[in-house]
Amino acid sequence: MSGEKEKSTVTSAPPSPSPSSVAPSVEFSKGINGLQKVILRESRGSSAEVYLYGGHVTSWKNDHGEELLFLSSKAIFKPPKAIRGGIPICFPQFASHGTLDQHGFARNRFWAVDEDPPPFPTNTLNKAFVDLILKPSEEDTKIWPHSFEYRLRIALGPGGDLMLTSRIRNTNSDGKPFSFTFAYHTYFSVSDISEVRVEGLEVDKIYLSTPTKIAIIDHEKKRTFVLRKDGLPDAVVWNPWDKKAKAMADFGDDEYKHMLCVEAAAVEKAVTLKPGEEWKGRLELSAVPSSYCSGQLDPQRVLQGS
C-alpha cells in the first residue's frame, strides 16, 4: 500500500443523529495519496467508499463494520495504475477481448460527480447514493474513436445492499454505432478460498447466459453473498492462485486465499448501441448471515430466496 496516509478532510458532514438512527449520508473527503473519494453511510451503520479515480468502489462494510470487499494490502493508489481490489469497472473492453489495454480504460480515468443526472427509475428513498459520469477525453477517442456518456449510480440501501447501475449512451454525431464488452470486476473478501463455494460455477472461467442471481457461500464466516444482475447475461469467476499472485507487484503472495472475484458481465455478445441509444447494466450485492456448518446449506434455497 502507498505510504501516504488518508487525510480526514470532510467537505460535507452527515446530518445530526436522530434519537433512533442516523440518516443516510454522503461525504466527500480525501483518500489515499490525496485522491478524492465519496463515503456513503446508511442509517443502520453499513458504509461504502467510492474513489472518483476509476469510479471505483474500494470498500463495502456491513452494519457491524466488517469489510465485505477484498482490497490488496499492496494496492497502488497512483494513476494510471488501476486499484487492485474492490469493484473495478471493465469498459469498453473486458480482459484482452479487443484492441485496447486489459479491461479497457474506465478504471484508469477520473470520473466527475454528475450533478444533474437524467431521471432514474429506481427508488432512492432512504438510500445513500452518488451519481458519477465519465466522458471520453481526446486521448480516449484516439484509442477508441467514439463519443459516449457513461453514468454510474452507486447506492447503499437501508439493509446495507450495494447497488451499481451503469447507463452508457452513444453520443456519436457521425451516425456510427459502437460495440463494447463490460464487467463489474467484483473482489469479494472471503475467509479462505478452500471454504468457499460458488453455487453452480467453478473457478477462473467465463460463464455465458448465467442466472440473474448467483450465491457465494463462505462456510467459515457463515456468510452468503448474493449477486443479482440485470442486463449482464454472463459471469466471470477468477482467483489468481499462488503462482500468479506472486507475479503481481500490487498483490500479496498469500492474499489469493482470502479473495474471490465473481463478476457480472456482458462478454460473449458485445453490446452494440446506435447513436442516441442507451444500455443499462445493474448489479445488486447483499451479504446475509448463514447459521450452518459446512455442507449443510441448501444452496437452492439461497438462490430462490428473496
Secondary structure as GFF3:
##gff-version 3
##sequence-region A 1 306
A	DSSP	beta_strand	25	30	.	.	.	ID=ss1
A	DSSP	three_ten_helix	32	34	.	.	.	ID=ss2
A	DSSP	beta_strand	36	41	.	.	.	ID=ss3
A	DSSP	beta_strand	47	51	.	.	.	ID=ss4
A	DSSP	beta_strand	56	61	.	.	.	ID=ss5
A	DSSP	beta_strand	89	90	.	.	.	ID=ss6
A	DSSP	three_ten_helix	106	108	.	.	.	ID=ss7
A	DSSP	beta_strand	112	113	.	.	.	ID=ss8
A	DSSP	beta_strand	128	134	.	.	.	ID=ss9
A	DSSP	alpha_helix	138	143	.	.	.	ID=ss10
A	DSSP	beta_strand	148	156	.	.	.	ID=ss11
A	DSSP	beta_strand	162	170	.	.	.	ID=ss12
A	DSSP	beta_strand	178	184	.	.	.	ID=ss13
A	DSSP	beta_strand	187	189	.	.	.	ID=ss14
A	DSSP	three_ten_helix	193	195	.	.	.	ID=ss15
A	DSSP	beta_strand	196	198	.	.	.	ID=ss16
A	DSSP	beta_strand	205	207	.	.	.	ID=ss17
A	DSSP	beta_strand	213	218	.	.	.	ID=ss18
A	DSSP	beta_strand	223	230	.	.	.	ID=ss19
A	DSSP	beta_strand	234	238	.	.	.	ID=ss20
A	DSSP	alpha_helix	241	247	.	.	.	ID=ss21
A	DSSP	three_ten_helix	255	258	.	.	.	ID=ss22
A	DSSP	beta_strand	259	273	.	.	.	ID=ss23
A	DSSP	beta_strand	278	289	.	.	.	ID=ss24
A	DSSP	alpha_helix	299	304	.	.	.	ID=ss25
###
